[in-house]
Amino acid sequence: MDTQAFKRSLHQSDRYNRRGFGSPTKRAQALEKVYQSSLIGSIRDNGYLLEHGRLRVKLAEAFGFCWGVERAVAMAYETRRHYPNERIWITNEIIHNPSVNDHLRQMNVRFISAEKGVKDFSGVESGDVVILPAFGATVQEMQLLHERGCHIIDTTCPWVSKVWHTVEKHKKHTFTSIIHGKYKHEETLATSSFAGTYLVVLDLEEAQYVADYILGNGNRNDFLRRFARASSPGFDPDKDLKSIGVANQTTMLKSETEEIGRLFEMTMLKKYGPKDLNDHFLAFNTICDATEERQGAMFSLVDEPLDMLVVIGGFNSSNTTHLQEIAVTRGLRSFHIDAPERIGEVDNTITHMPLGESLVKEENFLPEGNISVGITSGASTPDRVVEDVIQKLIKLSDHLTV
């Protein structure tokens, strides 16, 4: 499929909207009423530090809502105001934050259901309004909605669109796209739908496995089994790894994406030599600025003298998970929660999700004596939620002091 031609056709349709219905200033004002926090503002003004009795809270210097998320959420709210009576659907969560998605449900926005990874569009009718979330949607989903006569409101983050453009360049040059990401993640599913031949690698370990195969050290059947669900149909590692380009899911760990890029560049250099490298390797910078800033702030935060760290964001949020990963690699006592209600004020417990595990409930969350807590949040987490977590910590600290 000529994805670029389809996008041009879609963008020219009077049933397609990626600009929203209000000015950026009005969007910011609307979000400020719902999600901004005066407490967070005052903590920022105080050097990202709050001290209350025995409790010391240190905020990361970059956290929470990014511009792309703010834009997507504001456009979703504007859509309901612009279409007060029409049926409105969204193809996935607008962002990975439970409070924001619950708010949309309260506005009678319907979410496309999915069973075993397959979405059910049978209830969507011609004339319905369909919102594409910040992660984007696959080209097949867009085509279906366009042909069905739906009004499409596209809130896809421009950084995600930049990655789509990159894999389309790979396809134009008949290069295989190696995508650093999670193959089941909505963003990576959308990105791979714009690619030609592709392979998704989760981390540096998988990238090294692929690099070894390129250099002749691997087993074909094992390779095909390992990447059966993370590659394009009919993927042939002996043919499709001769010319490669690297892209990434925008929420992945920046340092790992860069290392994967260097690994594949050196691999192709070793196999084909410097003279022919450009015929076998392409790389474009597709790392999101906001992701980079929040990860950089997290690396600074974990260098602070902290007793523990709380990471706030949806449990299915990739960028939040990678913030938690930074804390874990530093050996810090850390807790990933998705809502302030996970902290028990009375019984001093916290229900959290350790990296790569299921929810657990921990007793004796806040210790006695002076306590220094670092706090950050993923790009899908409103400041109001961060404030509510801090208020929970203050109340719990006061309760245990009495």
C-alpha positions in Angstrom: 0.0 0.0 0.0 1.2 3.5 -0.8 0.8 4.9 2.7 2.0 8.4 1.7 -0.6 8.6 -1.1 -3.3 7.5 1.4 -2.3 10.1 4.0 -2.4 12.8 1.3 -5.9 11.7 0.3 -7.1 11.5 3.9 -5.7 14.9 4.9 -7.6 16.5 2.0 -10.9 15.1 3.2 -13.4 17.5 4.8 -14.1 14.8 7.3 -10.5 14.8 8.6 -9.3 17.2 11.3 -5.9 17.3 12.9 -5.9 21.0 14.0 -8.7 20.8 16.6 -11.5 23.4 17.1 -9.9 26.1 19.2 -6.8 28.2 19.6 -3.8 26.8 21.4 -4.3 29.5 24.1 -7.9 28.4 24.7 -6.8 24.8 24.9 -4.1 25.6 27.5 -6.7 27.6 29.6 -9.2 24.7 29.4 -6.6 22.2 30.6 -5.3 24.5 33.3 -8.8 24.5 34.9 -9.0 20.7 34.9 -5.5 19.4 35.5 -3.1 22.2 36.6 -2.0 22.5 40.3 -1.1 25.6 42.3 0.8 23.4 44.8 3.0 22.0 42.0 3.6 25.5 40.7 4.7 26.7 44.1 7.0 23.6 44.5 8.6 24.4 41.1 9.2 28.0 42.3 10.9 26.7 45.4 13.6 24.8 43.5 11.3 21.7 43.1 11.4 21.2 46.8 8.7 20.9 49.5 9.5 20.4 53.2 6.7 19.6 55.6 7.6 18.5 59.1 9.7 15.3 58.8 8.8 14.9 55.1 11.0 16.3 52.3 9.7 16.0 48.8 12.0 16.5 45.8 10.3 16.8 42.3 12.1 15.9 39.1 12.7 19.1 37.1 10.8 17.8 34.1 7.8 15.5 34.5 4.2 15.0 33.7 2.2 16.3 30.7 4.2 17.0 27.6 3.0 19.2 24.7 1.8 16.3 22.6 -0.3 14.9 25.4 -1.7 18.3 26.3 -2.7 18.8 22.6 -4.3 15.3 22.4 -6.4 15.7 25.5 -7.5 19.2 24.7 -8.5 18.1 21.2 -10.5 15.3 22.6 -12.4 17.6 25.0 -12.9 20.1 22.1 -14.4 17.3 20.0 -17.2 16.7 22.5 -18.0 20.4 22.7 -18.0 20.7 18.9 -20.1 17.6 18.4 -22.5 17.7 21.4 -25.0 15.2 20.1 -23.0 12.9 17.8 -21.7 9.5 18.8 -18.0 9.9 19.5 -15.6 7.0 19.6 -11.9 6.7 20.4 -9.8 3.9 18.9 -7.7 3.4 22.1 -7.0 5.2 25.4 -6.3 8.9 24.5 -3.2 8.6 26.7 -2.1 6.0 29.3 -3.7 7.7 32.3 -6.8 6.3 34.1 -8.2 9.6 35.3 -8.0 11.3 31.9 -9.7 8.3 30.2 -12.4 8.1 32.9 -13.1 11.8 32.4 -13.7 11.1 28.7 -16.0 8.2 29.5 -18.0 10.6 31.7 -18.3 12.8 28.6 -19.9 9.9 26.8 -17.0 9.2 24.6 -17.0 5.5 23.7 -13.9 3.4 23.5 -13.4 0.8 20.8 -13.3 -2.6 22.5 -10.6 -5.1 21.7 -10.4 -8.8 22.4 -7.1 -10.6 22.1 -5.6 -7.6 20.4 -8.3 -7.4 17.7 -10.4 -4.2 17.8 -14.1 -4.4 17.1 -15.3 -1.5 14.8 -18.7 -3.1 14.1 -20.5 -0.5 16.1 -19.0 2.5 14.3 -21.3 3.9 11.7 -21.1 6.5 8.9 -21.3 10.0 10.3 -19.9 8.9 13.7 -16.9 10.9 15.1 -13.8 8.9 15.8 -10.8 10.3 17.7 -7.3 8.9 17.0 -5.2 9.0 20.2 -1.8 10.5 20.9 -0.1 7.2 20.0 -1.8 7.3 16.5 -3.7 4.5 14.8 -2.7 2.0 12.1 -3.0 2.9 8.5 -5.6 0.1 8.2 -7.7 1.5 10.9 -7.6 5.0 9.3 -8.5 3.5 6.0 -11.5 1.6 7.4 -12.8 4.7 9.2 -12.3 6.9 6.1 -14.1 4.5 3.9 -17.0 4.1 6.4 -17.6 7.9 6.2 -16.6 8.8 9.8 -15.4 12.2 10.9 -11.8 11.6 12.0 -10.2 13.8 14.7 -6.5 13.0 14.6 -4.6 13.8 17.9 -1.5 11.8 16.9 1.6 13.4 18.5 3.8 15.0 15.8 6.8 13.2 17.2 5.0 9.9 16.4 4.2 11.2 12.9 7.9 11.9 12.5 8.7 8.3 13.2 6.2 7.2 10.5 7.9 9.5 8.1 11.2 7.9 8.9 10.0 4.3 8.3 8.4 5.5 5.0 11.9 6.7 4.0 13.2 3.2 4.9 10.5 1.7 2.7 11.3 4.0 -0.2 14.9 2.9 -0.2 13.9 -0.8 0.3 15.5 -0.9 3.7 14.1 -3.0 6.5 12.9 -0.9 9.5 14.3 -2.1 12.8 12.0 -0.5 15.4 13.2 -0.2 19.0 9.9 -0.7 20.8 7.3 -3.1 22.3 5.6 -4.9 19.4 2.2 -4.9 21.1 2.3 -1.2 22.0 -0.3 0.9 20.1 2.4 3.3 18.9 4.7 0.5 17.5 1.7 -1.2 15.9 0.9 2.1 14.1 4.5 2.7 13.1 4.9 -0.8 11.7 1.8 -0.3 9.6 3.5 2.5 7.8 6.7 0.5 7.3 7.5 -1.9 4.5 9.5 -4.8 5.9 10.1 -4.4 9.6 11.5 -6.1 12.8 10.7 -4.9 16.3 13.4 -5.3 19.0 12.6 -4.8 22.6 16.0 -4.0 24.1 19.7 -4.1 23.6 19.8 -7.9 24.2 17.4 -8.5 21.3 19.3 -6.1 19.2 22.6 -7.9 19.9 20.9 -11.2 18.9 19.9 -9.7 15.5 23.4 -8.1 15.1 25.0 -11.5 15.7 22.7 -13.1 13.1 23.7 -10.5 10.6 27.3 -11.4 11.1 26.5 -15.1 10.5 26.2 -16.3 14.2 22.7 -17.5 14.6 20.0 -20.1 13.8 17.4 -19.3 11.3 14.6 -21.3 12.9 15.3 -19.9 16.3 15.3 -16.4 14.9 11.9 -16.9 13.2 10.4 -18.3 16.4 11.7 -15.5 18.5 10.4 -12.7 16.2 7.3 -14.4 14.9 5.0 -11.8 16.3 7.5 -8.9 16.0 8.2 -8.9 12.3 6.4 -8.2 9.0 4.6 -11.1 7.3 7.0 -13.4 5.5 10.1 -11.8 7.1 13.3 -13.5 5.9 16.3 -12.7 8.1 18.7 -14.0 5.4 17.3 -11.5 2.9 15.7 -8.7 4.9 18.7 -7.8 7.1 21.0 -6.8 4.3 20.0 -3.2 4.4 18.5 -1.7 7.6 17.2 1.5 9.0 16.7 2.2 12.7 13.6 3.9 14.2 12.0 3.8 17.7 8.9 3.9 19.7 9.1 7.5 21.0 8.7 6.5 24.7 11.6 4.1 24.9 14.8 4.7 27.0 16.8 7.3 25.0 20.2 5.9 26.0 19.2 2.4 24.9 17.8 3.6 21.5 21.1 5.4 20.9 23.1 2.3 21.8 21.0 0.1 19.6 21.6 2.5 16.7 25.4 2.4 17.3 25.3 -1.3 17.5 23.7 -1.8 14.1 25.9 0.9 12.5 29.0 -0.9 13.7 27.5 -4.3 12.7 26.9 -3.1 9.1 30.3 -1.4 9.0 31.9 -4.7 10.0 30.0 -6.7 7.5 30.1 -4.4 4.5 33.0 -1.9 5.2 33.0 1.9 5.3 32.7 2.4 1.5 29.3 0.6 1.2 27.9 1.5 4.7 25.4 4.0 3.4 24.0 1.3 1.1 23.2 -0.9 4.1 22.5 1.4 7.0 20.2 4.4 7.6 19.6 6.2 10.9 17.4 9.2 11.8 17.0 10.8 15.2 13.4 10.0 16.2 13.8 10.4 20.0 11.0 12.5 21.4 12.3 15.8 23.1 9.9 15.4 26.0 10.9 11.8 26.6 14.5 12.8 26.6 13.9 15.7 29.0 12.0 13.6 31.5 14.6 10.8 31.4 17.4 13.3 31.9 15.6 14.9 34.8 15.1 11.4 36.3 18.9 10.7 36.1 19.5 13.9 38.0 16.8 13.1 40.6 18.3 9.7 41.4 21.6 11.4 42.2 19.8 13.3 45.1 20.0 11.9 48.6 16.7 10.1 48.6 15.2 7.4 50.8 12.6 6.4 48.2 11.2 7.4 44.9 7.6 7.4 43.7 6.9 7.2 39.9 3.3 8.2 38.9 1.7 7.1 35.7 -0.4 4.5 34.0 0.8 0.9 34.5 0.6 0.4 30.7 2.6 3.7 30.1 5.9 2.9 28.4 7.5 6.2 29.2 6.6 5.9 32.9 7.9 2.3 33.0 11.3 3.5 31.7 11.4 6.2 34.4 10.9 3.4 37.0 13.6 1.4 35.2 16.1 4.2 35.9 15.3 4.1 39.6 15.7 0.3 39.7 19.1 0.3 38.0 20.3 2.8 40.7 19.1 0.4 43.4 16.7 3.0 44.9 13.6 1.9 46.8 10.9 2.9 44.3 7.2 2.5 43.7 5.2 2.8 40.5 1.6 3.8 41.1 -1.1 5.0 38.7 -3.3 7.0 41.2 -3.1 8.6 44.6 -5.6 6.0 45.9 -2.8 3.4 45.8 -1.4 5.0 49.0 -3.2 4.0 52.2 -3.2 6.9 54.7 -4.5 5.0 57.7 -2.6 1.7 57.4 0.6 3.1 55.9 0.5 0.8 52.8 1.2 1.3 49.1 -0.1 -0.8 46.3 2.3 -0.6 43.4 3.7 -2.4 40.4 7.3 -3.5 40.6 9.1 -3.5 37.2 8.0 -6.4 35.1 5.7 -7.8 37.8 2.1 -7.6 39.0 0.5 -5.4 41.6 1.7 -5.9 45.1 0.7 -4.3 48.4 3.6 -3.3 50.7 3.2 -2.7 54.4 5.1 0.0 56.4 5.4 2.2 53.4 6.7 5.4 55.1 9.4 4.7 57.7 9.8 6.5 61.0 12.0 9.6 61.3 12.9 12.1 58.6 12.1 10.9 55.1 13.2 12.2 51.7 10.9 11.2 48.8 11.7 11.8 45.1 8.7 12.2 42.8 8.3 12.1 39.1 5.5 11.2 36.7 5.1 10.0 33.1 4.1 12.3 30.2 0.5 11.2 30.5 0.1 12.3 34.1 -1.6 15.6 35.0 -0.1 17.9 37.7 -3.3 17.5 39.7 -2.6 13.8 40.1 0.9 14.5 41.3 -0.5 17.1 43.8 -2.9 14.5 45.1 -0.1 12.0 45.7 1.9 14.6 47.6 -1.1 15.5 49.7 -1.5 11.8 50.5 2.2 11.7 51.6 1.7 14.8 53.8 -1.4 13.3 55.5 0.3 10.0 56.0 3.4 11.6 57.4 1.3 13.7 59.8 -0.8 10.7 60.8 2.3 8.6 61.7 3.9 11.5 63.6 0.9 11.9 65.9 
